[in-house]
Amino acid sequence: MHTTRMALIVGIAATLLTATFAAQDRATDRVPVFVKSAGRDSGFTDPSKNRQDSVKDLQKRLEKSNVVRLVPSESEAAAVIEVLERATARETNLWGRQNKSSLSVRLHAGEYSTEFSGESGSKGVMTGYGAAASKVADQVESWIKENRERLMSAKH
């Protein structure tokens, strides 16, 4: 009985260690990314609450990513996503006057940069920015998947 209990404890410990190391490997496999707003340069804060809110929207979406891992500083990142602007346009369709939200970002990886943008469908006031951020996050993740090896080799 004592041997069975000891074998069970050793088995559980081995399983926990394996799971811990697997989780660490997955974290290091993801590309480190930092998200900031365009108005946040040279250590100053961004005066635009809209851009700050979109930074939070992108971070919230990317926290769940299997492709990227958010890092707390630019120096730790292989890629930096900079929120440029967000806007809402009024449009009229079959359901009447609606708002369509959009988000534009620039991704920097070393000397390289490219821009992505996303739009929500027509929705009520202030409900579309999260959807626009999700569309941008999907585009960024796709680009990072395609360029992962180069990003990771440039980081090291």
Backbone as JSON Lines, residues from 0, in Angstrom:
{"i":0,"aa":"M","n":[0.82,-1.19,0.0],"ca":[0.0,0.0,0.0],"c":[0.86,1.25,0.0]}
{"i":1,"aa":"H","n":[1.91,1.27,0.82],"ca":[2.8,2.42,0.9],"c":[3.49,2.66,-0.44]}
{"i":2,"aa":"T","n":[3.89,1.6,-1.13],"ca":[4.56,1.72,-2.42],"c":[3.6,2.29,-3.47]}
{"i":3,"aa":"T","n":[2.35,1.88,-3.43],"ca":[1.35,2.38,-4.37],"c":[1.12,3.88,-4.16]}
{"i":4,"aa":"R","n":[1.02,4.28,-2.91],"ca":[0.82,5.7,-2.6],"c":[2.02,6.52,-3.07]}
{"i":5,"aa":"M","n":[3.22,6.01,-2.84],"ca":[4.44,6.73,-3.24],"c":[4.5,6.83,-4.77]}
{"i":6,"aa":"A","n":[4.13,5.76,-5.47],"ca":[4.14,5.79,-6.93],"c":[3.12,6.8,-7.45]}
{"i":7,"aa":"L","n":[1.96,6.89,-6.8],"ca":[0.94,7.86,-7.17],"c":[1.45,9.28,-6.98]}
{"i":8,"aa":"I","n":[2.11,9.56,-5.87],"ca":[2.65,10.89,-5.59],"c":[3.73,11.25,-6.62]}
{"i":9,"aa":"V","n":[4.62,10.3,-6.92],"ca":[5.67,10.55,-7.91],"c":[5.03,10.8,-9.28]}
{"i":10,"aa":"G","n":[4.0,10.05,-9.62],"ca":[3.31,10.23,-10.9],"c":[2.67,11.59,-11.02]}
{"i":11,"aa":"I","n":[2.02,12.03,-9.96],"ca":[1.38,13.36,-9.95],"c":[2.44,14.45,-10.07]}
{"i":12,"aa":"A","n":[3.53,14.31,-9.34],"ca":[4.61,15.32,-9.4],"c":[5.19,15.39,-10.81]}
{"i":13,"aa":"A","n":[5.4,14.24,-11.44],"ca":[5.95,14.22,-12.8],"c":[4.99,14.89,-13.78]}
{"i":14,"aa":"T","n":[3.7,14.63,-13.62],"ca":[2.7,15.25,-14.49],"c":[2.69,16.76,-14.33]}
{"i":15,"aa":"L","n":[2.75,17.24,-13.09],"ca":[2.76,18.69,-12.84],"c":[4.01,19.34,-13.43]}
{"i":16,"aa":"L","n":[5.17,18.7,-13.25],"ca":[6.4,19.26,-13.81],"c":[6.34,19.3,-15.34]}
{"i":17,"aa":"T","n":[5.83,18.26,-15.95],"ca":[5.7,18.22,-17.41],"c":[4.78,19.33,-17.89]}
{"i":18,"aa":"A","n":[3.66,19.51,-17.23],"ca":[2.71,20.57,-17.6],"c":[3.33,21.95,-17.44]}
{"i":19,"aa":"T","n":[4.09,22.15,-16.36],"ca":[4.76,23.43,-16.13],"c":[5.77,23.74,-17.22]}
{"i":20,"aa":"F","n":[6.6,22.75,-17.57],"ca":[7.6,22.98,-18.61],"c":[6.94,23.17,-19.97]}
{"i":21,"aa":"A","n":[5.86,22.46,-20.25],"ca":[5.14,22.63,-21.52],"c":[4.57,24.04,-21.62]}
{"i":22,"aa":"A","n":[4.01,24.55,-20.53],"ca":[3.45,25.91,-20.52],"c":[4.56,26.94,-20.74]}
{"i":23,"aa":"Q","n":[5.73,26.72,-20.12],"ca":[6.84,27.66,-20.31],"c":[7.32,27.62,-21.75]}
{"i":24,"aa":"D","n":[7.39,26.42,-22.35],"ca":[7.8,26.32,-23.75],"c":[6.84,27.05,-24.65]}
{"i":25,"aa":"R","n":[5.54,26.9,-24.42],"ca":[4.55,27.6,-25.25],"c":[4.7,29.12,-25.12]}
{"i":26,"aa":"A","n":[4.99,29.61,-23.92],"ca":[5.15,31.05,-23.72],"c":[6.36,31.56,-24.48]}
{"i":27,"aa":"T","n":[7.45,30.8,-24.49],"ca":[8.64,31.27,-25.2],"c":[8.5,31.08,-26.71]}
{"i":28,"aa":"D","n":[7.56,30.23,-27.15],"ca":[7.31,30.07,-28.58],"c":[6.54,31.26,-29.15]}
{"i":29,"aa":"R","n":[5.79,31.93,-28.31],"ca":[5.0,33.07,-28.78],"c":[5.91,34.28,-28.97]}
{"i":30,"aa":"V","n":[5.59,35.1,-29.94],"ca":[6.4,36.27,-30.27],"c":[6.09,37.4,-29.29]}
{"i":31,"aa":"P","n":[7.13,37.98,-28.66],"ca":[6.9,39.08,-27.71],"c":[6.49,40.37,-28.43]}
{"i":32,"aa":"V","n":[5.37,40.95,-27.97],"ca":[4.8,42.13,-28.61],"c":[4.48,43.17,-27.54]}
{"i":33,"aa":"F","n":[4.72,44.43,-27.86],"ca":[4.38,45.54,-26.98],"c":[3.37,46.42,-27.71]}
{"i":34,"aa":"V","n":[2.33,46.86,-27.0],"ca":[1.29,47.72,-27.59],"c":[1.36,49.09,-26.94]}
{"i":35,"aa":"K","n":[1.38,50.13,-27.78],"ca":[1.42,51.51,-27.26],"c":[0.57,52.4,-28.15]}
{"i":36,"aa":"S","n":[0.39,53.64,-27.74],"ca":[-0.36,54.59,-28.55],"c":[0.6,55.58,-29.21]}
{"i":37,"aa":"A","n":[0.16,56.15,-30.32],"ca":[1.01,57.04,-31.1],"c":[1.45,58.27,-30.3]}
{"i":38,"aa":"G","n":[0.63,58.74,-29.4],"ca":[0.96,59.94,-28.64],"c":[1.9,59.7,-27.47]}
{"i":39,"aa":"R","n":[2.33,58.45,-27.29],"ca":[3.18,58.11,-26.15],"c":[4.63,57.97,-26.63]}
{"i":40,"aa":"D","n":[5.28,59.08,-26.82],"ca":[6.68,59.07,-27.25],"c":[7.55,59.79,-26.25]}
{"i":41,"aa":"S","n":[8.79,59.43,-26.22],"ca":[9.79,60.08,-25.37],"c":[9.38,60.12,-23.9]}
{"i":42,"aa":"G","n":[8.62,59.1,-23.47],"ca":[8.24,59.02,-22.06],"c":[7.03,59.84,-21.67]}
{"i":43,"aa":"F","n":[6.42,60.56,-22.61],"ca":[5.24,61.36,-22.31],"c":[3.99,60.49,-22.39]}
{"i":44,"aa":"T","n":[2.95,60.9,-21.71],"ca":[1.68,60.18,-21.79],"c":[0.9,60.67,-23.0]}
{"i":45,"aa":"D","n":[0.04,59.82,-23.51],"ca":[-0.79,60.17,-24.67],"c":[-2.0,60.96,-24.18]}
{"i":46,"aa":"P","n":[-2.24,62.15,-24.73],"ca":[-3.41,62.93,-24.32],"c":[-4.73,62.38,-24.85]}
{"i":47,"aa":"S","n":[-4.67,61.44,-25.81],"ca":[-5.89,60.92,-26.43],"c":[-6.44,59.72,-25.66]}
{"i":48,"aa":"K","n":[-7.55,59.93,-24.97],"ca":[-8.2,58.82,-24.26],"c":[-8.67,57.76,-25.25]}
{"i":49,"aa":"N","n":[-9.08,58.17,-26.44],"ca":[-9.52,57.21,-27.45],"c":[-8.41,56.23,-27.81]}
{"i":50,"aa":"R","n":[-7.2,56.74,-28.07],"ca":[-6.08,55.84,-28.39],"c":[-5.74,54.97,-27.2]}
{"i":51,"aa":"Q","n":[-5.75,55.53,-26.0],"ca":[-5.46,54.74,-24.8],"c":[-6.47,53.61,-24.65]}
{"i":52,"aa":"D","n":[-7.74,53.9,-24.91],"ca":[-8.78,52.87,-24.83],"c":[-8.55,51.77,-25.87]}
{"i":53,"aa":"S","n":[-8.12,52.16,-27.07],"ca":[-7.86,51.17,-28.11],"c":[-6.63,50.33,-27.79]}
{"i":54,"aa":"V","n":[-5.65,50.9,-27.11],"ca":[-4.51,50.1,-26.63],"c":[-5.04,49.0,-25.71]}
{"i":55,"aa":"K","n":[-5.92,49.38,-24.79],"ca":[-6.51,48.39,-23.86],"c":[-7.32,47.33,-24.6]}
{"i":56,"aa":"D","n":[-8.08,47.76,-25.62],"ca":[-8.87,46.8,-26.42],"c":[-7.95,45.78,-27.1]}
{"i":57,"aa":"L","n":[-6.86,46.27,-27.7],"ca":[-5.92,45.37,-28.37],"c":[-5.23,44.44,-27.37]}
{"i":58,"aa":"Q","n":[-4.8,45.0,-26.24],"ca":[-4.15,44.18,-25.22],"c":[-5.09,43.08,-24.73]}
{"i":59,"aa":"K","n":[-6.34,43.44,-24.49],"ca":[-7.33,42.47,-24.01],"c":[-7.48,41.33,-25.01]}
{"i":60,"aa":"R","n":[-7.53,41.65,-26.29],"ca":[-7.68,40.63,-27.33],"c":[-6.41,39.79,-27.47]}
{"i":61,"aa":"L","n":[-5.23,40.43,-27.42],"ca":[-3.97,39.72,-27.63],"c":[-3.53,38.89,-26.42]}
{"i":62,"aa":"E","n":[-4.06,39.2,-25.24],"ca":[-3.75,38.39,-24.06],"c":[-4.15,36.94,-24.26]}
{"i":63,"aa":"K","n":[-5.15,36.69,-25.09],"ca":[-5.68,35.35,-25.34],"c":[-4.96,34.66,-26.5]}
{"i":64,"aa":"S","n":[-4.0,35.31,-27.11],"ca":[-3.36,34.82,-28.32],"c":[-2.44,33.62,-28.06]}
{"i":65,"aa":"N","n":[-2.43,32.7,-29.01],"ca":[-1.46,31.6,-29.0],"c":[-0.24,31.95,-29.84]}
{"i":66,"aa":"V","n":[-0.27,33.12,-30.5],"ca":[0.78,33.53,-31.43],"c":[1.71,34.56,-30.79]}
{"i":67,"aa":"V","n":[1.16,35.5,-30.05],"ca":[1.95,36.56,-29.43],"c":[1.82,36.5,-27.92]}
{"i":68,"aa":"R","n":[2.8,37.1,-27.26],"ca":[2.73,37.28,-25.81],"c":[3.06,38.74,-25.54]}
{"i":69,"aa":"L","n":[2.2,39.39,-24.76],"ca":[2.41,40.79,-24.44],"c":[3.57,40.92,-23.47]}
{"i":70,"aa":"V","n":[4.4,41.93,-23.7],"ca":[5.52,42.22,-22.81],"c":[5.37,43.64,-22.29]}
{"i":71,"aa":"P","n":[5.96,43.94,-21.12],"ca":[5.75,45.24,-20.48],"c":[6.57,46.4,-21.03]}
{"i":72,"aa":"S","n":[7.53,46.13,-21.95],"ca":[8.33,47.24,-22.47],"c":[8.73,46.99,-23.92]}
{"i":73,"aa":"E","n":[9.0,48.07,-24.62],"ca":[9.43,47.98,-26.02],"c":[10.73,47.21,-26.16]}
{"i":74,"aa":"S","n":[11.63,47.36,-25.19],"ca":[12.93,46.71,-25.29],"c":[12.84,45.18,-25.25]}
{"i":75,"aa":"E","n":[11.75,44.65,-24.71],"ca":[11.56,43.2,-24.64],"c":[10.81,42.65,-25.86]}
{"i":76,"aa":"A","n":[10.34,43.53,-26.74],"ca":[9.45,43.13,-27.83],"c":[10.2,42.87,-29.14]}
{"i":77,"aa":"A","n":[9.73,41.88,-29.87],"ca":[10.2,41.65,-31.24],"c":[9.42,42.53,-32.2]}
{"i":78,"aa":"A","n":[8.19,42.89,-31.8],"ca":[7.35,43.77,-32.61],"c":[6.6,44.72,-31.69]}
{"i":79,"aa":"V","n":[6.41,45.94,-32.16],"ca":[5.68,46.97,-31.4],"c":[4.47,47.38,-32.23]}
{"i":80,"aa":"I","n":[3.31,47.33,-31.61],"ca":[2.08,47.78,-32.26],"c":[1.75,49.15,-31.71]}
{"i":81,"aa":"E","n":[1.63,50.11,-32.6],"ca":[1.36,51.49,-32.23],"c":[-0.04,51.88,-32.71]}
{"i":82,"aa":"V","n":[-0.92,52.21,-31.79],"ca":[-2.27,52.63,-32.15],"c":[-2.18,54.05,-32.7]}
{"i":83,"aa":"L","n":[-2.59,54.21,-33.96],"ca":[-2.52,55.52,-34.61],"c":[-3.79,56.33,-34.39]}
{"i":84,"aa":"E","n":[-4.94,55.72,-34.69],"ca":[-6.2,56.45,-34.48],"c":[-7.37,55.49,-34.51]}
{"i":85,"aa":"R","n":[-8.45,55.97,-33.95],"ca":[-9.72,55.28,-34.07],"c":[-10.78,56.32,-34.37]}
{"i":86,"aa":"A","n":[-11.8,55.89,-35.08],"ca":[-12.83,56.85,-35.49],"c":[-14.17,56.14,-35.61]}
{"i":87,"aa":"T","n":[-15.21,56.94,-35.57],"ca":[-16.56,56.43,-35.79],"c":[-17.2,57.24,-36.9]}
{"i":88,"aa":"A","n":[-17.74,56.55,-37.88],"ca":[-18.44,57.21,-38.99],"c":[-19.92,56.86,-38.89]}
{"i":89,"aa":"R","n":[-20.75,57.84,-39.14],"ca":[-22.2,57.61,-39.16],"c":[-22.59,57.17,-40.57]}
{"i":90,"aa":"E","n":[-23.42,56.17,-40.66],"ca":[-23.91,55.75,-41.97],"c":[-25.4,55.42,-41.86]}
{"i":91,"aa":"T","n":[-26.06,55.48,-42.97],"ca":[-27.47,55.14,-43.01],"c":[-27.63,53.87,-43.83]}
{"i":92,"aa":"N","n":[-28.34,52.92,-43.26],"ca":[-28.61,51.67,-43.97],"c":[-30.06,51.27,-43.72]}
{"i":93,"aa":"L","n":[-30.4,50.02,-43.96],"ca":[-31.78,49.56,-43.8],"c":[-32.3,49.73,-42.37]}
{"i":94,"aa":"W","n":[-31.42,49.74,-41.39],"ca":[-31.82,49.86,-39.98],"c":[-31.78,51.3,-39.48]}
{"i":95,"aa":"G","n":[-31.53,52.23,-40.36],"ca":[-31.48,53.64,-39.98],"c":[-30.05,54.13,-39.86]}
{"i":96,"aa":"R","n":[-29.86,55.19,-39.08],"ca":[-28.51,55.74,-38.89],"c":[-27.75,54.87,-37.9]}
{"i":97,"aa":"Q","n":[-26.56,54.45,-38.28],"ca":[-25.73,53.57,-37.47],"c":[-24.31,54.12,-37.39]}
{"i":98,"aa":"N","n":[-23.55,53.61,-36.43],"ca":[-22.14,53.97,-36.31],"c":[-21.28,52.82,-36.79]}
{"i":99,"aa":"K","n":[-20.19,53.14,-37.49],"ca":[-19.21,52.14,-37.9],"c":[-17.87,52.6,-37.34]}
{"i":100,"aa":"S","n":[-17.27,51.76,-36.49],"ca":[-16.01,52.12,-35.83],"c":[-14.82,51.56,-36.6]}
{"i":101,"aa":"S","n":[-13.72,52.3,-36.59],"ca":[-12.51,51.83,-37.26],"c":[-11.29,52.08,-36.37]}
{"i":102,"aa":"L","n":[-10.26,51.28,-36.6],"ca":[-9.01,51.37,-35.84],"c":[-7.85,51.19,-36.79]}
{"i":103,"aa":"S","n":[-6.84,52.05,-36.67],"ca":[-5.62,51.96,-37.48],"c":[-4.41,51.84,-36.57]}
{"i":104,"aa":"V","n":[-3.51,50.9,-36.91],"ca":[-2.29,50.71,-36.13],"c":[-1.1,50.58,-37.08]}
{"i":105,"aa":"R","n":[0.09,50.79,-36.52],"ca":[1.33,50.57,-37.25],"c":[2.13,49.55,-36.45]}
{"i":106,"aa":"L","n":[2.64,48.53,-37.14],"ca":[3.49,47.53,-36.5],"c":[4.93,47.83,-36.88]}
{"i":107,"aa":"H","n":[5.8,47.88,-35.88],"ca":[7.24,48.1,-36.08],"c":[7.98,46.82,-35.69]}
{"i":108,"aa":"A","n":[8.9,46.41,-36.54],"ca":[9.79,45.29,-36.23],"c":[11.16,45.7,-36.72]}
{"i":109,"aa":"G","n":[11.99,46.21,-35.81],"ca":[13.28,46.76,-36.21],"c":[13.06,47.98,-37.1]}
{"i":110,"aa":"E","n":[13.68,47.98,-38.27],"ca":[13.55,49.09,-39.21],"c":[12.29,48.99,-40.07]}
{"i":111,"aa":"Y","n":[11.64,47.84,-40.04],"ca":[10.46,47.59,-40.86],"c":[9.2,48.09,-40.17]}
{"i":112,"aa":"S","n":[8.25,48.6,-40.95],"ca":[6.93,48.93,-40.39],"c":[5.87,48.72,-41.46]}
{"i":113,"aa":"T","n":[4.67,48.38,-41.0],"ca":[3.53,48.22,-41.87],"c":[2.28,48.61,-41.09]}
{"i":114,"aa":"E","n":[1.21,48.9,-41.79],"ca":[-0.02,49.34,-41.11],"c":[-1.15,48.34,-41.32]}
{"i":115,"aa":"F","n":[-2.01,48.27,-40.32],"ca":[-3.2,47.43,-40.35],"c":[-4.39,48.27,-39.92]}
{"i":116,"aa":"S","n":[-5.58,47.94,-40.42],"ca":[-6.78,48.63,-39.98],"c":[-7.94,47.64,-39.94]}
{"i":117,"aa":"G","n":[-8.87,47.94,-39.06],"ca":[-10.05,47.1,-38.94],"c":[-11.27,47.95,-38.71]}
{"i":118,"aa":"E","n":[-12.42,47.43,-39.15],"ca":[-13.69,48.14,-39.0],"c":[-14.7,47.22,-38.35]}
{"i":119,"aa":"S","n":[-15.53,47.79,-37.52],"ca":[-16.65,47.03,-36.98],"c":[-17.8,47.12,-37.96]}
{"i":120,"aa":"G","n":[-18.77,46.27,-37.78],"ca":[-20.0,46.43,-38.55],"c":[-20.76,47.61,-37.97]}
{"i":121,"aa":"S","n":[-21.84,47.97,-38.55],"ca":[-22.65,49.07,-38.02],"c":[-23.26,48.65,-36.7]}
{"i":122,"aa":"K","n":[-23.04,49.45,-35.69],"ca":[-23.56,49.14,-34.35],"c":[-23.97,50.43,-33.66]}
{"i":123,"aa":"G","n":[-24.42,50.29,-32.45],"ca":[-24.78,51.46,-31.66],"c":[-23.55,52.24,-31.24]}
{"i":124,"aa":"V","n":[-23.76,53.37,-30.64],"ca":[-22.67,54.25,-30.23],"c":[-21.75,53.51,-29.26]}
{"i":125,"aa":"M","n":[-20.43,53.61,-29.48],"ca":[-19.38,53.12,-28.6],"c":[-19.33,51.6,-28.44]}
{"i":126,"aa":"T","n":[-19.98,50.82,-29.3],"ca":[-19.92,49.38,-29.14],"c":[-19.01,48.71,-30.16]}
{"i":127,"aa":"G","n":[-18.52,49.43,-31.13],"ca":[-17.78,48.8,-32.21],"c":[-16.27,48.79,-32.1]}
{"i":128,"aa":"Y","n":[-15.68,49.5,-31.15],"ca":[-14.22,49.58,-31.08],"c":[-13.58,48.25,-30.73]}
{"i":129,"aa":"G","n":[-14.23,47.46,-29.87],"ca":[-13.7,46.14,-29.53],"c":[-13.68,45.23,-30.75]}
{"i":130,"aa":"A","n":[-14.72,45.29,-31.57],"ca":[-14.78,44.49,-32.79],"c":[-13.7,44.93,-33.78]}
{"i":131,"aa":"A","n":[-13.48,46.22,-33.9],"ca":[-12.42,46.73,-34.79],"c":[-11.06,46.27,-34.28]}
{"i":132,"aa":"A","n":[-10.84,46.31,-32.97],"ca":[-9.57,45.85,-32.38],"c":[-9.37,44.35,-32.64]}
{"i":133,"aa":"S","n":[-10.42,43.56,-32.56],"ca":[-10.32,42.12,-32.84],"c":[-9.9,41.87,-34.28]}
{"i":134,"aa":"K","n":[-10.45,42.65,-35.21],"ca":[-10.08,42.48,-36.62],"c":[-8.62,42.85,-36.85]}
{"i":135,"aa":"V","n":[-8.16,43.91,-36.2],"ca":[-6.76,44.29,-36.31],"c":[-5.87,43.21,-35.69]}
{"i":136,"aa":"A","n":[-6.25,42.7,-34.53],"ca":[-5.47,41.67,-33.85],"c":[-5.37,40.42,-34.74]}
{"i":137,"aa":"D","n":[-6.45,40.05,-35.41],"ca":[-6.41,38.89,-36.31],"c":[-5.4,39.12,-37.44]}
{"i":138,"aa":"Q","n":[-5.39,40.32,-38.01],"ca":[-4.45,40.64,-39.09],"c":[-3.01,40.59,-38.58]}
{"i":139,"aa":"V","n":[-2.78,41.17,-37.41],"ca":[-1.44,41.2,-36.82],"c":[-0.97,39.77,-36.55]}
{"i":140,"aa":"E","n":[-1.83,38.95,-35.96],"ca":[-1.46,37.56,-35.67],"c":[-1.11,36.8,-36.95]}
{"i":141,"aa":"S","n":[-1.88,37.01,-37.99],"ca":[-1.61,36.35,-39.27],"c":[-0.25,36.78,-39.81]}
{"i":142,"aa":"W","n":[0.04,38.08,-39.77],"ca":[1.33,38.59,-40.25],"c":[2.47,38.02,-39.41]}
{"i":143,"aa":"I","n":[2.29,37.98,-38.1],"ca":[3.34,37.47,-37.22],"c":[3.58,35.98,-37.47]}
{"i":144,"aa":"K","n":[2.52,35.21,-37.7],"ca":[2.7,33.78,-38.03],"c":[3.57,33.62,-39.26]}
{"i":145,"aa":"E","n":[3.28,34.43,-40.29],"ca":[4.03,34.35,-41.54],"c":[5.48,34.81,-41.39]}
{"i":146,"aa":"N","n":[5.75,35.67,-40.44],"ca":[7.09,36.25,-40.27],"c":[7.75,35.86,-38.95]}
{"i":147,"aa":"R","n":[7.22,34.85,-38.29],"ca":[7.68,34.46,-36.95],"c":[9.18,34.18,-36.89]}
{"i":148,"aa":"E","n":[9.69,33.38,-37.79],"ca":[11.11,33.0,-37.74],"c":[12.01,34.22,-37.83]}
{"i":149,"aa":"R","n":[11.7,35.11,-38.74],"ca":[12.52,36.32,-38.9],"c":[12.43,37.21,-37.67]}
{"i":150,"aa":"L","n":[11.23,37.37,-37.13],"ca":[11.05,38.19,-35.93],"c":[11.84,37.63,-34.75]}
{"i":151,"aa":"M","n":[11.77,36.32,-34.55],"ca":[12.44,35.71,-33.41],"c":[13.97,35.72,-33.59]}
{"i":152,"aa":"S","n":[14.45,35.54,-34.82],"ca":[15.9,35.57,-35.02],"c":[16.46,36.99,-34.89]}
{"i":153,"aa":"A","n":[15.67,37.98,-35.27],"ca":[16.12,39.37,-35.14],"c":[16.13,39.79,-33.67]}
{"i":154,"aa":"K","n":[15.27,39.19,-32.85],"ca":[15.17,39.55,-31.44],"c":[16.38,39.06,-30.66]}
{"i":155,"aa":"H","n":[16.97,37.93,-31.07],"ca":[18.08,37.34,-30.31],"c":[19.42,37.79,-30.77]}
